[in-house]
Amino acid sequence: MEKKGKGSIFIVSAPSGTGKTTLCKQVIRKVDNIRPSVSFATRQPRSGEIPDEDYCFVSEEEFRAMVDRGDFVEWARVHGNFYGTSRHKLEELIGAGYDVLLDIDTQGAQQIRKSFDNAVYIFILPPSMKELKHRLEGRMSNSAEDMNRRLERAVDEMREYKMYDYVIVNDIIETSLKKLEAIIISERLRSSKIDPHWIENI
């Protein structure tokens, strides 16, 4: 069975520390024909991050120049740093028939909605605020001030869950991964994704 030529866009958002990035990386390894959207970022790389694979790291000056040129389909300032999604790279991937997974915040998701009507929106929730705080504490780079700022922002972001099509509570990573995989596969089985020429040739 063949689907239409263009790929689909899957938006995954969550508060910092929820496990979103881990889930996104694992589902991309498990599901065929899906690619990550590599965001541009002005922050410093974290331990273990690979430039141009995890993020395209640029200076704030370079980022602002890209904004002025209209290079981003979405961009936002998060925790004092700028993040953005390249319009050209995104359109290139979906034009080649790949589904694309965007790991972005709620601000970015709202901007994507203006440009792509058929994107699928998935929100990841922590099992509790207590667990979220525990996970953030595990990041040794977080100061007390940074921790409080992230928790306050987490509450604001979680209020946006109703604008998403699906919600996953990330308690057990293996279970959450299966749910995310199931969402992607089920969306591919929508009748709107079937190439009508395939039906005609049965």
N, C-alpha and C positions, 0 to 999 in steps of 0.2 A: 504494500500500500504506500503510495507516495503522497506527500503533503505539498502544499503550495511552495513556490520557490523561496519566498522570503522567510527568514527565521523569526522567532518570537522573542520578546523581551521579558525577562523575569526580574522584578525588583525585590530585593531582600533588605529590610530595614530592622533595626533593633537598637536598644540602648547599648552604650559601651559596656563590655564585660559580659554580655549575654551569651557569647559563643557563636555569634553570627559568622565571623570570618572563618572559623574552623568548619562550620557546617557548609559554607559555600565552597571552600576548597575541596572538601570530601565529596560533595555531590558532583562537582565537575569531574572528579576522577572516576566516579561510578557511572554517570549517565553519558551516553554517547551524543555526539553532535551538539554539544553545548560548550560555549567558551566564556571565560571571565572578561568583564570589562575592566581594564586596568586604569584606575583613576590617576589623575595628576594630583600631587600633594606638595605643599610647601614645608611640611615638617621634616625633621631629621629621621632617617631610617631607624627602625627599632632593631634590636638584636635578632638576627636570623632572617630579616627581610632582604629580598633580592631586588635591586633597582630594575625597573622596566618589566618585572614579573609580578611583584606585589603592588608596587606603585611606580609611577613615573615621577621621580622627585625633581622639583624645579624650585628656583628662587621665587620669592614673592613678586619681584619685579617682572620675571618671565610670566608668572601666572596672570598678573594684572594685564600684561600686554595681550595674552591669549583671550582674556575676557573682552578687552576692547575690540579685538578682531572678530568676536562672535564664535570662537572656536569651541565653546562648551555648550552642550545641550542642557547641562545643569551644572551649577556650582554653588558652594556654600562655605561659610566660615564656621568651623566646628572646633570648640576648645582652643580657640586662638590661632588655628591654622586653616588654610584654604584647601579645598578639595574640589575637583571637577571632572566631568566625563566628556571626553572628546566626541564631538558630533560626527566628525569624519570617520573615526575608527568604529564607532557604533554602527553607523549606516553601512560601512564596508562589510562588517561581519554579518549583519542580518541580510544584506543584499546577496551575500555568498551562500545563504541558506542555513547559516548557523543560528541556533538559539543563543541568546546572550544573557548572562547572569550579572546583574548590577548590585554590588554591595554598597548601598548608599544610605544616607540619613533621610529623615522625613522631609526636610527642606528640599533636598534633591528630588525625592519622589514626587513632590507636588509640581516641580518644574517639568519633570519627564511627562507627567499627565497632560501637559499643554501641547506636547509635540507628538506623542504616540498614544493613540486612542485605545489600542488593544493590548497594552502591556499588562502583565499579571503581577499583582502586588501581594507580597508575603511579609508578615510581621512576626518577629521572633520575640517572645516574652521570657523573662526569667521566672523560675518557679515561685520566687518571693523576693521582696526587697532585701531581706536578710541575706539570702543567697547571693544576690547581685553584689551587695557590699562585700561579702566574703570573697567573691571572685575578683573584685577590683583591688582588694587588699593584697591579693596574690601577685599583683603587678607591682613590683618593688619600686618602680619609677614614680608611682603616684604619691604626691605629697598630700597632707591632710586637706589643704585648700583645694587641690585638684580633685580629690575624692569627693568633697562636698559639692563642687561644681558639677561633676559628672552625675552624682545622684540626683541633684536638682533637675538637671537636663533630662535624666532618665524618666522622671515623673512626667515632665512635659511631653516627651516623645511617646510614652505609653498611652497618653490620652488621645493620640492620633490613630490608634489601632483600627477604628471603625472605617477609615478611608482605605483599608486594605481588604483584598479578597479572601485571604487566608491568614489564620493565626496559629502559630506553633509555640507551645510552652516547652522551652528547652530544659527539661529536667534531666533526662538520660540522653546523652548525645547520640547513641545508636538508634534509639526510637525516633528522635527528632530527625535524624538523617533519612530514615525510611519514609517519614511523613513528607519531607521536602522532595524526595525522589518521586513519591507517589503523586504529588501535586504537578510536577513537571510532566510526568508521563500522562496523567489524565488530561492535562491541558492540550497535549499533542493529539489526543483522540477526539477532540471536538470536531463536529461535522464541518465547521468552517475551515478547518485545516486540511481537509481532504481535497486532493486535486480532482476536479470534476471529470477530467479526461480519463482518469483511472476507472471511474464508474462506467463511463461510456464504452470502455474497451473490455468490460467483463464478458 
